[in-house]
Amino acid sequence: MKAASIFFGLVLAHCRPMDGCEPKVTLCIGNVIDVCNADRDYQPLADCDAVSQRTGERFMCAFLDEVTPDGPVRGYACVPAADAGSLTAGDGGAP
């Protein structure tokens, strides 16, 4: 049992991004968006599966690079899957 716990911990550690990131940078890990905080550690920001459950519509993690009336948006966000076809899907860091 102890060996299984250690193995599981190593797998989780391998899946998490390495720290030392640039603050405010976002990335996707599966369908979860992580953001780099002021301490240069990644922390979960949004779970797109949870957004899907709350809204009843499928959301996915995708990279946005666009200008809105409120200013430029560049980073990963949960977007409706129907709108994500022209966007870069998740599983990656900021380009």
Buried (B, 14 or more C-beta within 10 A) or exposed (E): EEEEEEEEEEEEEEEEBEEEBEEEBBBBBEBBBBBBBEEEBBEEBBBBBEBBEEEEEEBBBBBBEEEEEEEEEEBBBBBBBEEBEEBBBBEEBBE
